[in-house]
Amino acid sequence: MWLVATFPTTTAAITMERLCGQLGLPGRLIPVPRSISASCGMAWRAPEDARTVLEEMVKEHALPVEGWYYVML
């Protein structure tokens, strides 16, 4: 089971990648799984227990996230 975050734009997804890299947070960019609909074709996959720290980071940096999902990948 993985945590998957979706974004309204590709720019937001790439910003997530950059910020997580700078801050040492877990995850990586993936194509949006078929079971999820999103405006952008990219999503962030991370361990399911990373949700709290990732949600805090996106709030702190005003990063737009469309949704948070738990998906079997």
Phi and psi restraints in degrees (range 20) as a CNS / XPLOR table:
assign (resid 1 and name C) (resid 2 and name N)
       (resid 2 and name CA) (resid 2 and name C) 1.0 -125.1 20.0 2
assign (resid 2 and name N) (resid 2 and name CA)
       (resid 2 and name C) (resid 3 and name N) 1.0 152.3 20.0 2
assign (resid 2 and name C) (resid 3 and name N)
       (resid 3 and name CA) (resid 3 and name C) 1.0 -88.2 20.0 2
assign (resid 3 and name N) (resid 3 and name CA)
       (resid 3 and name C) (resid 4 and name N) 1.0 131.0 20.0 2
assign (resid 3 and name C) (resid 4 and name N)
       (resid 4 and name CA) (resid 4 and name C) 1.0 -127.5 20.0 2
assign (resid 4 and name N) (resid 4 and name CA)
       (resid 4 and name C) (resid 5 and name N) 1.0 126.1 20.0 2
assign (resid 4 and name C) (resid 5 and name N)
       (resid 5 and name CA) (resid 5 and name C) 1.0 -107.7 20.0 2
assign (resid 5 and name N) (resid 5 and name CA)
       (resid 5 and name C) (resid 6 and name N) 1.0 136.2 20.0 2
assign (resid 5 and name C) (resid 6 and name N)
       (resid 6 and name CA) (resid 6 and name C) 1.0 -111.8 20.0 2
assign (resid 6 and name N) (resid 6 and name CA)
       (resid 6 and name C) (resid 7 and name N) 1.0 158.1 20.0 2
assign (resid 6 and name C) (resid 7 and name N)
       (resid 7 and name CA) (resid 7 and name C) 1.0 -131.1 20.0 2
assign (resid 7 and name N) (resid 7 and name CA)
       (resid 7 and name C) (resid 8 and name N) 1.0 154.0 20.0 2
assign (resid 7 and name C) (resid 8 and name N)
       (resid 8 and name CA) (resid 8 and name C) 1.0 -77.2 20.0 2
assign (resid 8 and name N) (resid 8 and name CA)
       (resid 8 and name C) (resid 9 and name N) 1.0 -20.0 20.0 2
assign (resid 8 and name C) (resid 9 and name N)
       (resid 9 and name CA) (resid 9 and name C) 1.0 -142.3 20.0 2
assign (resid 9 and name N) (resid 9 and name CA)
       (resid 9 and name C) (resid 10 and name N) 1.0 158.1 20.0 2
assign (resid 9 and name C) (resid 10 and name N)
       (resid 10 and name CA) (resid 10 and name C) 1.0 -64.6 20.0 2
assign (resid 10 and name N) (resid 10 and name CA)
       (resid 10 and name C) (resid 11 and name N) 1.0 -35.6 20.0 2
assign (resid 10 and name C) (resid 11 and name N)
       (resid 11 and name CA) (resid 11 and name C) 1.0 -59.1 20.0 2
assign (resid 11 and name N) (resid 11 and name CA)
       (resid 11 and name C) (resid 12 and name N) 1.0 -41.8 20.0 2
assign (resid 11 and name C) (resid 12 and name N)
       (resid 12 and name CA) (resid 12 and name C) 1.0 -64.4 20.0 2
assign (resid 12 and name N) (resid 12 and name CA)
       (resid 12 and name C) (resid 13 and name N) 1.0 -40.6 20.0 2
assign (resid 12 and name C) (resid 13 and name N)
       (resid 13 and name CA) (resid 13 and name C) 1.0 -64.1 20.0 2
assign (resid 13 and name N) (resid 13 and name CA)
       (resid 13 and name C) (resid 14 and name N) 1.0 -42.5 20.0 2
assign (resid 13 and name C) (resid 14 and name N)
       (resid 14 and name CA) (resid 14 and name C) 1.0 -68.8 20.0 2
assign (resid 14 and name N) (resid 14 and name CA)
       (resid 14 and name C) (resid 15 and name N) 1.0 -35.4 20.0 2
assign (resid 14 and name C) (resid 15 and name N)
       (resid 15 and name CA) (resid 15 and name C) 1.0 -64.1 20.0 2
assign (resid 15 and name N) (resid 15 and name CA)
       (resid 15 and name C) (resid 16 and name N) 1.0 -39.4 20.0 2
assign (resid 15 and name C) (resid 16 and name N)
       (resid 16 and name CA) (resid 16 and name C) 1.0 -59.2 20.0 2
assign (resid 16 and name N) (resid 16 and name CA)
       (resid 16 and name C) (resid 17 and name N) 1.0 -45.3 20.0 2
assign (resid 16 and name C) (resid 17 and name N)
       (resid 17 and name CA) (resid 17 and name C) 1.0 -60.7 20.0 2
assign (resid 17 and name N) (resid 17 and name CA)
       (resid 17 and name C) (resid 18 and name N) 1.0 -45.2 20.0 2
assign (resid 17 and name C) (resid 18 and name N)
       (resid 18 and name CA) (resid 18 and name C) 1.0 -63.7 20.0 2
assign (resid 18 and name N) (resid 18 and name CA)
       (resid 18 and name C) (resid 19 and name N) 1.0 -47.9 20.0 2
assign (resid 18 and name C) (resid 19 and name N)
       (resid 19 and name CA) (resid 19 and name C) 1.0 -64.4 20.0 2
assign (resid 19 and name N) (resid 19 and name CA)
       (resid 19 and name C) (resid 20 and name N) 1.0 -44.1 20.0 2
assign (resid 19 and name C) (resid 20 and name N)
       (resid 20 and name CA) (resid 20 and name C) 1.0 -63.6 20.0 2
assign (resid 20 and name N) (resid 20 and name CA)
       (resid 20 and name C) (resid 21 and name N) 1.0 -37.2 20.0 2
assign (resid 20 and name C) (resid 21 and name N)
       (resid 21 and name CA) (resid 21 and name C) 1.0 -64.0 20.0 2
assign (resid 21 and name N) (resid 21 and name CA)
       (resid 21 and name C) (resid 22 and name N) 1.0 -44.3 20.0 2
assign (resid 21 and name C) (resid 22 and name N)
       (resid 22 and name CA) (resid 22 and name C) 1.0 -65.9 20.0 2
assign (resid 22 and name N) (resid 22 and name CA)
       (resid 22 and name C) (resid 23 and name N) 1.0 -37.1 20.0 2
assign (resid 22 and name C) (resid 23 and name N)
       (resid 23 and name CA) (resid 23 and name C) 1.0 -93.6 20.0 2
assign (resid 23 and name N) (resid 23 and name CA)
       (resid 23 and name C) (resid 24 and name N) 1.0 -2.5 20.0 2
assign (resid 23 and name C) (resid 24 and name N)
       (resid 24 and name CA) (resid 24 and name C) 1.0 70.7 20.0 2
assign (resid 24 and name N) (resid 24 and name CA)
       (resid 24 and name C) (resid 25 and name N) 1.0 29.7 20.0 2
assign (resid 24 and name C) (resid 25 and name N)
       (resid 25 and name CA) (resid 25 and name C) 1.0 -90.2 20.0 2
assign (resid 25 and name N) (resid 25 and name CA)
       (resid 25 and name C) (resid 26 and name N) 1.0 151.2 20.0 2
assign (resid 25 and name C) (resid 26 and name N)
       (resid 26 and name CA) (resid 26 and name C) 1.0 -76.3 20.0 2
assign (resid 26 and name N) (resid 26 and name CA)
       (resid 26 and name C) (resid 27 and name N) 1.0 155.4 20.0 2
assign (resid 26 and name C) (resid 27 and name N)
       (resid 27 and name CA) (resid 27 and name C) 1.0 126.4 20.0 2
assign (resid 27 and name N) (resid 27 and name CA)
       (resid 27 and name C) (resid 28 and name N) 1.0 176.8 20.0 2
assign (resid 27 and name C) (resid 28 and name N)
       (resid 28 and name CA) (resid 28 and name C) 1.0 -160.5 20.0 2
assign (resid 28 and name N) (resid 28 and name CA)
       (resid 28 and name C) (resid 29 and name N) 1.0 160.0 20.0 2
assign (resid 28 and name C) (resid 29 and name N)
       (resid 29 and name CA) (resid 29 and name C) 1.0 -74.7 20.0 2
assign (resid 29 and name N) (resid 29 and name CA)
       (resid 29 and name C) (resid 30 and name N) 1.0 140.8 20.0 2
assign (resid 29 and name C) (resid 30 and name N)
       (resid 30 and name CA) (resid 30 and name C) 1.0 -140.7 20.0 2
assign (resid 30 and name N) (resid 30 and name CA)
       (resid 30 and name C) (resid 31 and name N) 1.0 162.5 20.0 2
assign (resid 30 and name C) (resid 31 and name N)
       (resid 31 and name CA) (resid 31 and name C) 1.0 -66.5 20.0 2
assign (resid 31 and name N) (resid 31 and name CA)
       (resid 31 and name C) (resid 32 and name N) 1.0 146.5 20.0 2
assign (resid 31 and name C) (resid 32 and name N)
       (resid 32 and name CA) (resid 32 and name C) 1.0 -61.4 20.0 2
assign (resid 32 and name N) (resid 32 and name CA)
       (resid 32 and name C) (resid 33 and name N) 1.0 127.6 20.0 2
assign (resid 32 and name C) (resid 33 and name N)
       (resid 33 and name CA) (resid 33 and name C) 1.0 -59.2 20.0 2
assign (resid 33 and name N) (resid 33 and name CA)
       (resid 33 and name C) (resid 34 and name N) 1.0 147.9 20.0 2
assign (resid 33 and name C) (resid 34 and name N)
       (resid 34 and name CA) (resid 34 and name C) 1.0 -60.5 20.0 2
assign (resid 34 and name N) (resid 34 and name CA)
       (resid 34 and name C) (resid 35 and name N) 1.0 -26.7 20.0 2
assign (resid 34 and name C) (resid 35 and name N)
       (resid 35 and name CA) (resid 35 and name C) 1.0 -74.9 20.0 2
assign (resid 35 and name N) (resid 35 and name CA)
       (resid 35 and name C) (resid 36 and name N) 1.0 -7.0 20.0 2
assign (resid 35 and name C) (resid 36 and name N)
       (resid 36 and name CA) (resid 36 and name C) 1.0 -119.6 20.0 2
assign (resid 36 and name N) (resid 36 and name CA)
       (resid 36 and name C) (resid 37 and name N) 1.0 137.8 20.0 2
assign (resid 36 and name C) (resid 37 and name N)
       (resid 37 and name CA) (resid 37 and name C) 1.0 -100.4 20.0 2
assign (resid 37 and name N) (resid 37 and name CA)
       (resid 37 and name C) (resid 38 and name N) 1.0 137.3 20.0 2
assign (resid 37 and name C) (resid 38 and name N)
       (resid 38 and name CA) (resid 38 and name C) 1.0 -151.5 20.0 2
assign (resid 38 and name N) (resid 38 and name CA)
       (resid 38 and name C) (resid 39 and name N) 1.0 156.9 20.0 2
assign (resid 38 and name C) (resid 39 and name N)
       (resid 39 and name CA) (resid 39 and name C) 1.0 -70.5 20.0 2
assign (resid 39 and name N) (resid 39 and name CA)
       (resid 39 and name C) (resid 40 and name N) 1.0 -35.1 20.0 2
assign (resid 39 and name C) (resid 40 and name N)
       (resid 40 and name CA) (resid 40 and name C) 1.0 -105.1 20.0 2
assign (resid 40 and name N) (resid 40 and name CA)
       (resid 40 and name C) (resid 41 and name N) 1.0 149.2 20.0 2
assign (resid 40 and name C) (resid 41 and name N)
       (resid 41 and name CA) (resid 41 and name C) 1.0 -83.8 20.0 2
assign (resid 41 and name N) (resid 41 and name CA)
       (resid 41 and name C) (resid 42 and name N) 1.0 3.0 20.0 2
assign (resid 41 and name C) (resid 42 and name N)
       (resid 42 and name CA) (resid 42 and name C) 1.0 -116.1 20.0 2
assign (resid 42 and name N) (resid 42 and name CA)
       (resid 42 and name C) (resid 43 and name N) 1.0 148.3 20.0 2
assign (resid 42 and name C) (resid 43 and name N)
       (resid 43 and name CA) (resid 43 and name C) 1.0 -138.5 20.0 2
assign (resid 43 and name N) (resid 43 and name CA)
       (resid 43 and name C) (resid 44 and name N) 1.0 165.0 20.0 2
assign (resid 43 and name C) (resid 44 and name N)
       (resid 44 and name CA) (resid 44 and name C) 1.0 -108.1 20.0 2
assign (resid 44 and name N) (resid 44 and name CA)
       (resid 44 and name C) (resid 45 and name N) 1.0 123.7 20.0 2
assign (resid 44 and name C) (resid 45 and name N)
       (resid 45 and name CA) (resid 45 and name C) 1.0 -107.4 20.0 2
assign (resid 45 and name N) (resid 45 and name CA)
       (resid 45 and name C) (resid 46 and name N) 1.0 132.5 20.0 2
assign (resid 45 and name C) (resid 46 and name N)
       (resid 46 and name CA) (resid 46 and name C) 1.0 -147.1 20.0 2
assign (resid 46 and name N) (resid 46 and name CA)
       (resid 46 and name C) (resid 47 and name N) 1.0 163.9 20.0 2
assign (resid 46 and name C) (resid 47 and name N)
       (resid 47 and name CA) (resid 47 and name C) 1.0 -58.3 20.0 2
assign (resid 47 and name N) (resid 47 and name CA)
       (resid 47 and name C) (resid 48 and name N) 1.0 144.0 20.0 2
assign (resid 47 and name C) (resid 48 and name N)
       (resid 48 and name CA) (resid 48 and name C) 1.0 -60.5 20.0 2
assign (resid 48 and name N) (resid 48 and name CA)
       (resid 48 and name C) (resid 49 and name N) 1.0 -25.3 20.0 2
assign (resid 48 and name C) (resid 49 and name N)
       (resid 49 and name CA) (resid 49 and name C) 1.0 -82.4 20.0 2
assign (resid 49 and name N) (resid 49 and name CA)
       (resid 49 and name C) (resid 50 and name N) 1.0 2.5 20.0 2
assign (resid 49 and name C) (resid 50 and name N)
       (resid 50 and name CA) (resid 50 and name C) 1.0 -91.9 20.0 2
assign (resid 50 and name N) (resid 50 and name CA)
       (resid 50 and name C) (resid 51 and name N) 1.0 1.6 20.0 2
assign (resid 50 and name C) (resid 51 and name N)
       (resid 51 and name CA) (resid 51 and name C) 1.0 -57.7 20.0 2
assign (resid 51 and name N) (resid 51 and name CA)
       (resid 51 and name C) (resid 52 and name N) 1.0 -47.7 20.0 2
assign (resid 51 and name C) (resid 52 and name N)
       (resid 52 and name CA) (resid 52 and name C) 1.0 -58.9 20.0 2
assign (resid 52 and name N) (resid 52 and name CA)
       (resid 52 and name C) (resid 53 and name N) 1.0 -49.5 20.0 2
assign (resid 52 and name C) (resid 53 and name N)
       (resid 53 and name CA) (resid 53 and name C) 1.0 -66.8 20.0 2
assign (resid 53 and name N) (resid 53 and name CA)
       (resid 53 and name C) (resid 54 and name N) 1.0 -36.3 20.0 2
assign (resid 53 and name C) (resid 54 and name N)
       (resid 54 and name CA) (resid 54 and name C) 1.0 -70.8 20.0 2
assign (resid 54 and name N) (resid 54 and name CA)
       (resid 54 and name C) (resid 55 and name N) 1.0 -40.0 20.0 2
assign (resid 54 and name C) (resid 55 and name N)
       (resid 55 and name CA) (resid 55 and name C) 1.0 -63.0 20.0 2
assign (resid 55 and name N) (resid 55 and name CA)
       (resid 55 and name C) (resid 56 and name N) 1.0 -40.0 20.0 2
assign (resid 55 and name C) (resid 56 and name N)
       (resid 56 and name CA) (resid 56 and name C) 1.0 -62.8 20.0 2
assign (resid 56 and name N) (resid 56 and name CA)
       (resid 56 and name C) (resid 57 and name N) 1.0 -41.6 20.0 2
assign (resid 56 and name C) (resid 57 and name N)
       (resid 57 and name CA) (resid 57 and name C) 1.0 -65.4 20.0 2
assign (resid 57 and name N) (resid 57 and name CA)
       (resid 57 and name C) (resid 58 and name N) 1.0 -44.2 20.0 2
assign (resid 57 and name C) (resid 58 and name N)
       (resid 58 and name CA) (resid 58 and name C) 1.0 -66.8 20.0 2
assign (resid 58 and name N) (resid 58 and name CA)
       (resid 58 and name C) (resid 59 and name N) 1.0 -33.9 20.0 2
assign (resid 58 and name C) (resid 59 and name N)
       (resid 59 and name CA) (resid 59 and name C) 1.0 -66.6 20.0 2
assign (resid 59 and name N) (resid 59 and name CA)
       (resid 59 and name C) (resid 60 and name N) 1.0 -44.8 20.0 2
assign (resid 59 and name C) (resid 60 and name N)
       (resid 60 and name CA) (resid 60 and name C) 1.0 -61.5 20.0 2
assign (resid 60 and name N) (resid 60 and name CA)
       (resid 60 and name C) (resid 61 and name N) 1.0 -34.5 20.0 2
assign (resid 60 and name C) (resid 61 and name N)
       (resid 61 and name CA) (resid 61 and name C) 1.0 -102.5 20.0 2
assign (resid 61 and name N) (resid 61 and name CA)
       (resid 61 and name C) (resid 62 and name N) 1.0 8.6 20.0 2
assign (resid 61 and name C) (resid 62 and name N)
       (resid 62 and name CA) (resid 62 and name C) 1.0 51.5 20.0 2
assign (resid 62 and name N) (resid 62 and name CA)
       (resid 62 and name C) (resid 63 and name N) 1.0 43.1 20.0 2
assign (resid 62 and name C) (resid 63 and name N)
       (resid 63 and name CA) (resid 63 and name C) 1.0 -88.2 20.0 2
assign (resid 63 and name N) (resid 63 and name CA)
       (resid 63 and name C) (resid 64 and name N) 1.0 124.2 20.0 2
assign (resid 63 and name C) (resid 64 and name N)
       (resid 64 and name CA) (resid 64 and name C) 1.0 -74.9 20.0 2
assign (resid 64 and name N) (resid 64 and name CA)
       (resid 64 and name C) (resid 65 and name N) 1.0 124.6 20.0 2
assign (resid 64 and name C) (resid 65 and name N)
       (resid 65 and name CA) (resid 65 and name C) 1.0 -120.2 20.0 2
assign (resid 65 and name N) (resid 65 and name CA)
       (resid 65 and name C) (resid 66 and name N) 1.0 128.8 20.0 2
assign (resid 65 and name C) (resid 66 and name N)
       (resid 66 and name CA) (resid 66 and name C) 1.0 -72.7 20.0 2
assign (resid 66 and name N) (resid 66 and name CA)
       (resid 66 and name C) (resid 67 and name N) 1.0 -42.7 20.0 2
assign (resid 66 and name C) (resid 67 and name N)
       (resid 67 and name CA) (resid 67 and name C) 1.0 -166.6 20.0 2
assign (resid 67 and name N) (resid 67 and name CA)
       (resid 67 and name C) (resid 68 and name N) 1.0 160.3 20.0 2
assign (resid 67 and name C) (resid 68 and name N)
       (resid 68 and name CA) (resid 68 and name C) 1.0 -117.0 20.0 2
assign (resid 68 and name N) (resid 68 and name CA)
       (resid 68 and name C) (resid 69 and name N) 1.0 131.4 20.0 2
assign (resid 68 and name C) (resid 69 and name N)
       (resid 69 and name CA) (resid 69 and name C) 1.0 -134.5 20.0 2
assign (resid 69 and name N) (resid 69 and name CA)
       (resid 69 and name C) (resid 70 and name N) 1.0 152.9 20.0 2
assign (resid 69 and name C) (resid 70 and name N)
       (resid 70 and name CA) (resid 70 and name C) 1.0 -109.7 20.0 2
assign (resid 70 and name N) (resid 70 and name CA)
       (resid 70 and name C) (resid 71 and name N) 1.0 122.7 20.0 2
assign (resid 70 and name C) (resid 71 and name N)
       (resid 71 and name CA) (resid 71 and name C) 1.0 -134.4 20.0 2
assign (resid 71 and name N) (resid 71 and name CA)
       (resid 71 and name C) (resid 72 and name N) 1.0 140.3 20.0 2
assign (resid 71 and name C) (resid 72 and name N)
       (resid 72 and name CA) (resid 72 and name C) 1.0 -82.6 20.0 2
assign (resid 72 and name N) (resid 72 and name CA)
       (resid 72 and name C) (resid 73 and name N) 1.0 117.3 20.0 2
